[in-house]
Amino acid sequence: MTATAVTTAAVDTEVHCAPASFADLEPYLDPYWRTYVVESGLSLSPTQGGAYPPQAPTSATASARAAGVFPPRNVEQLRADVLDARGLRAAVLTCTASFPCNRNPYYEAALTSAVNDWLISRWLESDHRLKAGMVVPTLDTDAAVAEIERIGDHPGIVQVLLPVRTDAPWGNRRHRPLLRAAAERGLVVGLHAWGRIANAASSTGLTHSYLEDYLGNSQVVAQAQVTSLVAEGVFTELPDLRVSLLECGFSWLPALLWRFDKDWKGVWREVPWVTAKPSEIVRKHLRLTTLPAHLPRDPAQAREVLDLVDAKSMLLYASDYPHDHGGGHERLAAALTAEETDAIYSTNPAHWYRLD
């Protein structure tokens, strides 16, 4: 998305940042975990363990790849490239550096806490326009709840950031305390593409190419999470919960909801807590970000997709900086009405993340 296409009231709901290395997080780790990192030979991947290959076009814009500093490492870089360049009202930071972490739950808890303290100290306190999604452990629900209780009331924290790839779907009962803690504090739960690199993008096992893996985020995993959250009754139990799907696309939603409603009518007795059409529940509780925008090149067909999605209500503007998803966003912007543009770029994200 070009700078000129963004209004001055725009809220960018996904802007990536990352520590350059463990050295950035060292002040926020206690001595035991500093030693653990050094002696274990662990590394911290700003590109999320291979999810964003350095030379892949989707990983970053050409200028960012040339500079070799993606995601941005400091507020000054982000101001120059995003905040000031695009005249944003606010931006929600996404740091996925902890996603590919190993399976030691104690280390994961220490790492996510360090990332959160780094976000608050180095980013949120440096520019009032910045908000952030806090990260939490995914292997220990009690530790995740404790982390939300520790910093979830910080005014700059607006989201609990979770990987879309998990050991169990987020609708599973084991995750309910985590989701409840977020809902009670008015925090959005953001499900972001990728996750622990050992987790498959397919229900039938690991893929054999990066292309399959990349496509799986939206074509398989995100859709599974939507059906899990609805079918397991999460939104019935937590009526104030709001969920954003980040970097998972959106054009797949109409087909999923059509089939979801159809099958629910036949087998609703198995899920008596789903007391409304799944499509109605989704439209109330979920939002999707604008990138990647998988839209047809034909303007009329693109318009049809947006009508089916109900773009004015369901979409949130996200540049996904510094990732480059090609021309889909330009096709989206060209197809929107003025009213839809205002809603998607400004009104929807400000309301959804309670920035009003």
N, C-alpha and C positions, 0 to 999 in steps of 0.2 A: 504494500500500500504506500503510495507516494505521500509526501508531507502535505502537498496541496489538497489532497483528497480528504484530509482529516479536519473536522471543525475544531474551533478553539475550545469547545466544551466537551470534547471527546474524552472518554475514559477507555484506556487500553487494558483489557483484562488479562493479557498474558504477555509479559516482557521477561525474557530470560536473563538471569545473572548467575554467576558461579564463582566460588573461590578458585584462585589460580592453582593452589596446592594445599596440602595440610598445614603449611606454614601460616596461611591466613586464619586457620581455625585453631591454631595452637593456643592462643590466649584464652580460648573458651573451653579448653579441655583440661581436666585435672591431671596431675603428674602421672598417675597410673596409666591413663589412656594415651598420653603423649608417648610414654615408654612402649606401650603396647603397639602403637602404630609404627614406631621406629624399628622395634625388634621383630615385628611380624612382616616387615617389608611391604606394608600396605600402600596403595596409591589411591589418590582421589582423582577421579576423572571428570573434568568440567564438561566433557562431551557425553557423559552418562554411559560409561562402559561400552562404547561402540554404537550406541543408539544413533549418534550423529557423527558419522565418519568425517574426518576433517576436510576431505576433498569432495564430498557429496554435495551436489547442488542444493539439496533440501536442508543441509546442515546450517548454511549461512549464506548471506549475500556474497557476491564476488569480492566486494571491498572488504568485508569482514574476514573472509578467508585469506585475502592478501595480507591483511594486517596481522593475522594470526592471533587475534584477541577476541574470540567468541566462545561462550557468551561474554558480555562485558564484565570486567573485573572491578570497576569502581564507578562511583556516582558521576564523576566528571565525564567519563566516556558516555554514560547513559544519557546525561543531560544533552551533550552535544549531538548524539545520534538520534535520540528519541524525544525526550521531554521538551526541550527547547525547539528542536528542529520541526516537531509536529504540533507544537503549541498545545500539549495535552493538559487537561485539567487534573488527571490522575492516571497512575499506572500501577497495576498489580504485579508484583514481582513473583517470578516462578523460578525456584532453585531446585533442580532435580538431582543435585550431586549425590544425595544419599540413597537414591533409588536402587542402584546396583550393588548396594552394600552386602557384605557376607552374611551368613546365617547365624551369627553370634548375637542373640537378642540384647545382651548387655552393651556390647559395642555399638549396635544400632541405636540404642537409646542415648548413649553418650554422643554419638555423631550427630543425630538429629537435634539434640539440645544445643550443641556447638554451632550448627548451621543456623539455628534460630537466633541465637545470641549474636552471631555475626551479622545476620540480616538486620536486626534491630540496631545494633551499634554502628555498623558501617554504612547502612543504607537508609533506614527509616528516619534516623536522627539527623540525616544530612540534607533531606529535602522533603518538605511537607506534602508534596504531590505523590510521594511513593507510599504504597501500601504493599502488603506481602501475604503470601500463603505460607503458613508455618508448616514444617514437616514433622511427622511423628513416626515412632517405630511401627512397623507392620507385623512384627513377630510377637509382640507382647501388648495385648490390649490394655492391660492395667497401666503399663508404662506410657502408652499413647494418651490415655485419659489424664494421667498425672501431668504430662507435658502440656496438654490443653489447659488444664487447671493452672499451671504455672504461668503461662504467658498469653492465654487466650483472651484475656481482657485488655491487652495492650491496644490502644486506639489505632495503631497502624496495622494490626493483624486483622485481616478480613476473611481469611479462608484457611481451611485445613487441607493441605495438598497431599493427595494420595495417588499412588501409581494405579493405573487401570488394570495392570497385570498383577494378580495376587494368587496366593495359595488357595484361597477360598473366595467366592464372590462376596462383594461388599454387603449384599443383602443377608448373608449368613448370620445366624444368631450370635455367633462369637464376636461379631463386630459391633453389635448394637450399642454397647456402652460408649464406644468411641463416637459413633454417630450422634448419640444422645448428648454427649458432652459438647459437641460442636453446635448442635441445635439450641441447646440451653443458653449458649453465649451468643447466639445470633450469627454464627460463622457459617459461611458457605462451605460445603465440602466440594473440593475440586478434584475430579478424577482426570489425571493427566496421562497422555500416551506413554507407553513403555512401562518399565518396572524392573524387577530383579531379572538379570539377563538369563538366568537359568529357567525362568518361567516361559512356557510355550505360548505362542500367539495363536495356537490352534488347539481345538479340543481333542485332536487325535495325535498330538505330539509336536515335536520341534520342527520348524521349517528348514529348508535347505538353501535358502537364498535370502539376502537382505530385502529384496523386493517383496517376497511373501511375508517376511517378518514385519516390514513397514506397513503393508496393507492390512495386516491382521489387527492393528490397533483399532481401526474403525470397523472393518468388515466382520470381525469375530468378537474381539474382547469387549469393546465398548457396548455393543448390542447385548452381549451376555450380562454385562453389569446393569444395564437398564432393566432388562427382564427380571434379574435377580432382585433389585431394589423394590420393584413393584410387586412381583409375585410373592415375595417373602413378607410383605406387609409393612415394610419399613415406614412408609409415609402415612399409613394408618396409625401406627404407634407413635410416630414423630411428625405430627402435622405441620410443624414449623420448619422442618428440614428443607434446605435448598441445596441443590446439587448442580454443579457446572461440569460439563464434559469439555475438556481442554485438549486442543490439538487432535481431535478424533473425528473431524469432519461433521457434516450434518445432513447431507443429501440422502443418506440411507434411512433417515428417521421415518418418512411417510410409509414406506413399504413395511418396516418393522411394526409400526403402530396399527396398520391395517390388519396384518396377520395376528397381532397380539389381541386386538379387539375381537376378531373373528373366532379365534380359538378359545378365548376366555368365555365367550357365550356358551360354548359347548362343555367346558370342563371347569366352570367356576366353582363347583362344589368342592373341589380339591383345595381351593384357596378362598374360603368364605370371608376372610378379612379384606379381600379386594372387593370393595363395595361400590365401585364405580368403574366405568370403562378404563382400561389401562391408558388409553390415549388421553383421557381427561386428567388422570393422575399425573402423567408425564408433563402435560402442558402447564400444570400448576406448580410442579416441584422441580423441573429440570430446565436448564438452559444450555445452549451449545455455542461454542465460539466460532467465529467466521473463517478461521483458517485451520486446516486446508479446506478450500472451497472447491469441491469437486462438481463443477457445473459444466453443462454443454457449451460449446462455442456459439451455437445458434441463440441469439438473444431471446427469441420467443420461447425456446425450450428452457432456457435459464429462468425466465420469468415464471414458467409453469412449475418448475421445481420450487421456487421461492414461495409460490402460492400454496403448494402442497405442504411445505414445511411450516407455513405461517410465520414467515421471517420477521415480521414486525413485532411479534410477541416472543419468539423463541430464541432469537440470535443475539449474541453479545460481540461487539467489536473486539478483535484481538489481532495485533500485528504479528504475534509469535516471533518477535525480534530476538535474535538476528536470523532466524530460519527463513528460507526462501522456498515458497511452495508454487512458484510459477505465476501464471496469469489469472488464476482462479479468482483472486480477490478483486482484480480489475473488472472481470466479468460480473462479479457480484455487485460492485459499486455502480456499474453502468445500468444494471437492471432494476435498482432500487428506486422507489418514489422518494420525493423529498421528505414525506412523513416517515417512511421506513428508515431513511438515512438518519434522521434525528433520533428515532427510537433506538436503533441498533448501536449507533456511535456514542450516544449521550444518555438518553433517558433510561434505557434498559439496564446498562451496567451500573449507573449511579444508584438506581433503585435496588437492583439485585444485591449489590454489595453495600447498600445502606450508606452511601456517600453523600446523600442529600443534606 
